[in-house]
Amino acid sequence: IPKFKDIYNSKVKSKIKINKKDKILCAKYRKGHFEGVLAVINQLLNTIKARYMFLGNKDYQQVYLIKKFVKKKFNVKIISCKTVRDNNLLAYSSRILNLSYSEKIKASILTKELSKTFNKIKKNIKNLKKIKYLKGKFSKFGIKIEYLEIRNKFNLSKKFNRNNFKLFIAFYINKVRLIDNF
């Protein structure tokens, strides 16, 4: 296992910045997070010269930003991997280990509702108004919604149609922050 100085041996630290238009969703609420992620990816790829990277779509925005970052700088192919879910549609994440059984049930209810809403919008874009209803419903369960947005799955803009959208959410159950997308 390399030591810290073996990985970060340069005294020159290049600051990686993301575009203002990309400071949406998680980047809006977690200032500096993706800049840090990209700095680690930069160091990793400079060190190991990978030809392939496999990244999970549960962190869809992160995958999008990494793809955008490496495209100009590295000869690496990013392979997006499907989100792995349990039987209740809850996306696997190390953070769910911090939830009690009843909190996992709450998160599963939210996830199932999001999945249903996504499918309704896919059938008829006029079902977008159901998003407001969901926000109110979740708050009654004691779930704090940080954001619940629909965006274009190719460029994360707000210009989408029923064939190119994704539904993004970040929420808290007690102090545990979870993210998901459909």
BELWO-V800423 format. One record per residue. OMEGA is omega in whole degrees, 0 to 359 (999 if undefined). D_CENTER is the distance of its C-alpha to the mean C-alpha in Angstrom with 2 decimals. Layout:
<<OMEGA,D_CENTER> <OMEGA,D_CENTER>>
//
This chain:
<<181,28.88> <176,28.95> <181,29.63> <183,27.57> <177,30.25> <181,30.11> <183,26.50> <185,26.72> <182,30.37> <176,30.38> <179,31.49> <179,30.02> <178,26.45> <181,24.78> <178,22.32> <181,19.26> <173,18.13> <181,15.54> <179,17.05> <181,17.54> <178,16.16> <180,12.73> <182,12.77> <177,10.98> <182,8.24> <182,7.07> <179,9.68> <185,12.22> <182,12.19> <185,11.70> <178,14.42> <183,14.94> <184,11.91> <174,10.78> <177,14.53> <178,15.05> <182,12.54> <176,14.32> <178,17.62> <178,17.15> <178,16.25> <181,19.28> <179,21.51> <183,20.54> <174,21.24> <183,24.35> <188,25.57> <177,25.07> <180,25.07> <175,22.79> <180,23.21> <172,20.15> <178,16.66> <184,14.78> <182,10.99> <181,9.04> <175,7.09> <175,5.40> <188,2.89> <180,4.09> <179,4.61> <178,5.76> <179,7.71> <182,9.00> <178,10.22> <178,11.70> <181,13.41> <181,14.78> <187,16.00> <184,17.69> <184,19.26> <192,21.97> <187,22.55> <175,22.42> <182,23.74> <177,20.89> <178,19.39> <177,15.68> <178,15.46> <183,12.29> <181,12.68> <176,12.42> <178,10.53> <184,13.46> <175,14.55> <183,17.69> <179,20.57> <180,19.28> <179,15.98> <180,14.08> <177,11.26> <181,12.67> <178,11.46> <181,13.95> <180,13.45> <175,15.08> <179,18.14> <180,18.56> <173,19.09> <179,22.58> <182,23.56> <177,23.88> <176,20.50> <177,18.94> <177,21.06> <180,19.74> <179,16.09> <177,17.34> <178,19.24> <182,16.30> <179,14.34> <178,17.60> <178,18.20> <180,14.92> <178,15.78> <181,19.31> <177,18.41> <182,16.30> <177,19.39> <179,21.77> <179,20.20> <179,20.26> <183,23.96> <184,24.77> <179,22.83> <178,25.11> <178,23.19> <182,20.67> <178,22.77> <179,21.60> <179,18.42> <178,20.79> <180,22.48> <180,19.39> <179,18.70> <181,22.32> <182,22.35> <180,19.51> <176,21.18> <178,24.34> <182,22.73> <179,21.96> <180,18.21> <179,17.10> <175,14.55> <171,12.89> <174,11.67> <188,11.96> <172,12.00> <181,12.84> <176,12.29> <184,13.72> <181,11.72> <183,13.80> <179,13.73> <175,11.39> <177,14.78> <176,16.21> <184,18.75> <171,18.11> <186,20.32> <180,20.24> <185,19.76> <183,16.78> <171,14.37> <177,11.09> <183,10.63> <178,7.64> <167,8.34> <183,8.40> <178,11.79> <165,14.41> <194,17.02> <182,19.63> <182,18.05> <180,15.14> <179,11.70> <175,9.33> <176,6.05> <175,6.27> <177,7.05> <999,10.47>>
//
